[in-house]
Amino acid sequence: MTVPARRRVTVDRDDRVLLIGLDRADKRNAADHAMLSELALAYGELDRDPELRVGLVYAHGDHFTAGLDLADIGPRIGPDGVDIVPEGGINPWQVDGTSVSKPVVVAVQGTCLTLGIELILASDITIAAESTVFGQIEVSRGILPFGGATVRLPRAVGWGNAMRWMLTGDRFDAPEALRLGLVQEVVPDGTAFDRARELARRIAAQAPLAVQATLANARVAVRDGDAAAESALQPELVRLAATEDARIGMEAFLSRTDPGFVGR
């Protein structure tokens, strides 16, 4: 009898938050093709399901990820690169023109190399344990960062800071990641997941259509420029003002109660 392969990514629901856990701890969560495909499917589930409002990506074990499992991925690099997105999935690094429409919070610890940093850059808020070590080390392996670091890291941390770490392959610590703006908070070891979940739940409690519109408009500004984003502001305001959630939000404001948004 064939034994089913052990899954590389766990997917659980915490009310409106989708918990997405890298689960190859015996390999320091190095990403083989199976893990990348399962992660893409989890992102697809987050994007499609109207009951889900936020994703939280974390890792089982002591390390977020040691990067790519090159022994598995290397032979799969074909004329068009590596295909990691099965039907129903979304590329978690969002470098193929398709983005997840909902916010993603990331919690990292231990080692966070290469595609781990790129996953942070493709996400929205990151919490790091204080002993986390980061590295964009592809140049030490004879390849380049192909999950978005060359595009997003200079924009996120400044040209010189990005080149300092991408071109040397050197590793850096959590305080440096915070200084750069790569992560938003550094917390004591063992608490990154809990803090990230707290923030994810806080986002999930907001009006989901408004959250998604805010995220989308900020992305338009980054991709297409300020003018494109500005031209969409008033139409989006009109659209959101007509929603049930806008009514709920106003009633909660007037009554000084907590709103229970419904996503309509």
C-alpha positions in Angstrom: 0.0 0.0 0.0 1.3 3.4 -0.9 1.8 5.7 2.0 0.5 9.3 1.3 3.3 11.9 1.3 3.3 14.0 4.4 1.9 17.5 3.8 4.4 20.3 3.9 2.0 23.1 4.8 -0.7 23.1 7.5 -3.9 25.0 6.9 -6.2 25.8 9.9 -9.0 28.3 10.5 -9.0 30.7 13.5 -12.4 32.2 12.9 -11.8 34.7 10.0 -8.0 34.2 9.9 -6.4 31.4 7.8 -3.4 30.0 9.6 -0.8 28.8 7.1 2.1 26.9 8.6 5.3 25.8 6.9 5.7 22.2 8.2 9.0 20.7 7.1 10.8 21.3 10.4 13.2 18.4 10.0 14.7 20.3 7.0 14.5 23.7 8.7 11.5 24.3 6.5 13.5 24.3 3.3 11.1 24.7 0.5 10.8 21.8 -2.0 8.4 21.8 -4.9 5.7 20.2 -2.8 5.8 22.9 -0.1 5.7 25.7 -2.7 2.7 24.1 -4.4 0.8 23.6 -1.1 1.6 27.1 -0.1 0.2 28.4 -3.4 -3.0 26.4 -2.8 -3.4 27.9 0.7 -3.1 31.4 -0.8 -5.8 30.5 -3.3 -8.1 29.3 -0.5 -7.5 32.6 1.4 -8.3 34.6 -1.7 -11.5 32.8 -2.7 -13.2 32.1 0.5 -15.5 35.1 1.5 -15.5 34.0 5.1 -11.7 34.5 5.4 -10.4 38.0 5.9 -6.7 37.7 6.8 -3.9 35.2 6.3 -1.2 34.4 8.9 1.9 32.6 7.6 4.2 31.1 10.2 6.5 28.1 10.6 6.5 24.9 12.7 9.7 24.2 14.5 12.7 26.4 15.3 13.2 28.0 11.9 11.0 30.0 9.5 12.8 28.7 6.4 16.3 27.8 5.2 15.3 28.9 1.8 14.9 26.7 -1.3 15.7 23.0 -1.3 18.0 23.3 -4.3 18.5 19.6 -4.6 14.8 19.3 -5.3 14.2 22.6 -7.1 17.3 22.8 -9.2 16.5 19.9 -11.6 13.0 21.4 -12.1 14.3 24.7 -13.5 13.2 24.6 -17.1 13.3 27.0 -20.1 10.5 29.0 -18.4 11.8 28.8 -14.9 10.0 26.9 -12.1 6.2 26.3 -12.2 5.0 26.2 -8.6 1.3 27.2 -8.9 -1.2 24.4 -9.4 -4.7 25.0 -10.5 -6.6 26.9 -7.8 -3.4 28.4 -6.3 -1.9 31.9 -6.2 1.8 32.4 -6.3 2.6 33.5 -2.7 5.4 35.7 -3.9 3.0 37.4 -6.3 5.5 38.0 -9.1 3.3 36.7 -12.0 0.8 39.6 -12.1 -1.7 38.0 -9.7 -2.0 39.2 -6.1 -3.9 37.9 -3.1 -6.7 40.3 -2.4 -6.5 40.0 1.4 -3.9 41.1 3.9 -1.2 38.6 5.0 0.7 38.8 8.3 3.9 36.8 8.8 5.6 35.6 12.0 9.3 34.6 11.6 11.8 33.0 13.9 15.2 31.2 13.8 16.6 31.2 10.2 14.8 33.2 7.6 16.6 33.0 4.3 16.0 33.9 0.6 12.4 33.1 -0.2 11.5 33.7 3.4 12.6 37.4 3.1 10.8 37.5 -0.3 7.6 36.2 1.3 7.9 39.0 3.9 8.3 41.5 1.1 5.2 40.2 -0.7 3.1 40.3 2.6 1.9 43.2 4.6 3.0 43.0 8.3 5.8 41.0 9.8 6.7 40.1 13.4 10.1 38.7 14.1 11.5 36.9 17.1 14.5 38.7 18.5 17.0 35.9 17.6 15.9 35.6 14.0 18.7 35.7 11.4 18.0 36.8 7.9 19.9 36.4 4.6 19.3 37.0 0.9 22.0 34.6 -0.1 21.3 33.6 -3.6 24.5 35.1 -5.0 26.4 32.7 -2.9 24.6 29.8 -4.7 25.1 31.1 -8.2 21.6 32.3 -8.8 19.6 35.5 -8.2 16.6 36.2 -6.0 13.7 35.3 -8.2 10.8 35.7 -5.7 10.6 39.5 -5.9 13.5 40.8 -3.7 15.2 42.5 -6.6 12.0 44.5 -7.2 10.7 45.0 -3.7 13.7 45.2 -1.4 15.2 48.4 -2.8 11.8 50.0 -2.6 11.2 48.8 0.9 14.6 49.6 2.5 16.4 51.9 0.0 18.8 51.0 -2.8 22.1 51.0 -0.7 20.6 48.9 2.1 19.2 46.4 -0.4 22.4 46.1 -2.3 24.4 45.8 0.9 22.6 42.5 1.7 21.7 41.1 -1.7 25.1 41.5 -3.3 27.1 40.2 -0.4 24.9 37.3 0.7 25.7 38.3 4.3 23.3 37.5 7.1 21.8 40.1 9.4 19.9 40.1 12.6 16.4 41.1 13.8 17.4 44.6 15.0 18.9 45.3 11.5 15.7 44.0 9.9 13.7 46.4 12.1 16.0 49.3 11.3 15.6 48.6 7.6 11.8 48.4 7.9 11.8 44.8 6.6 9.9 43.8 9.8 7.5 45.9 11.8 8.1 44.5 15.3 10.7 42.4 17.1 9.4 40.5 20.0 10.8 38.0 22.6 11.6 34.5 21.2 8.6 32.3 21.4 6.0 35.1 21.1 6.1 36.0 17.4 3.2 33.8 16.4 1.0 35.1 19.2 1.7 38.7 18.4 1.1 38.1 14.7 -2.2 36.4 15.4 -3.2 39.3 17.6 -2.6 41.7 14.7 -4.3 39.4 12.2 -7.4 39.2 14.5 -7.4 42.9 14.8 -7.4 43.3 11.0 -10.1 40.7 10.7 -12.3 42.7 13.0 -12.4 45.6 10.6 -14.7 46.0 7.6 -13.3 43.5 5.1 -14.3 45.4 1.9 -12.7 48.5 3.3 -9.5 46.6 4.3 -9.3 45.1 0.8 -9.9 48.4 -0.9 -7.2 50.1 1.2 -4.7 47.3 0.3 -5.6 47.4 -3.4 -5.3 51.2 -3.6 -1.9 51.2 -1.9 -0.7 48.5 -4.4 -2.0 50.6 -7.3 0.1 53.5 -6.1 3.2 51.2 -5.9 2.7 49.6 -9.3 1.1 52.3 -11.4 2.0 55.5 -9.6 0.3 58.1 -7.4 -2.0 59.5 -10.1 -3.5 56.1 -10.8 -4.2 55.5 -7.1 -5.6 59.0 -6.6 -8.0 58.7 -9.5 -9.5 55.6 -7.9 -10.0 57.1 -4.4 -13.4 58.9 -4.9 -15.0 56.1 -6.9 -13.9 53.6 -4.2 -15.3 55.9 -1.5 -18.7 56.0 -3.2 -18.7 52.3 -3.6 -17.9 51.6 0.0 -20.2 54.2 1.4 -23.1 52.3 -0.2 -22.3 49.0 1.6 -24.0 47.5 4.6 -20.7 47.6 6.4 -20.6 51.4 6.1 -24.0 51.6 7.7 -22.9 49.2 10.4 -19.7 51.3 11.0 -21.7 54.5 11.3 -24.2 53.0 13.7 -21.4 51.6 15.9 -19.8 55.1 15.9 -23.0 56.8 17.0 -23.9 54.2 19.6 -20.3 53.8 20.8 -20.5 50.0 20.3 -18.2 47.6 18.5 -19.2 47.0 14.9 -19.9 43.5 13.6 -19.0 43.8 10.0 -20.5 41.4 7.5 -18.5 42.0 4.3 -21.4 43.3 2.3 
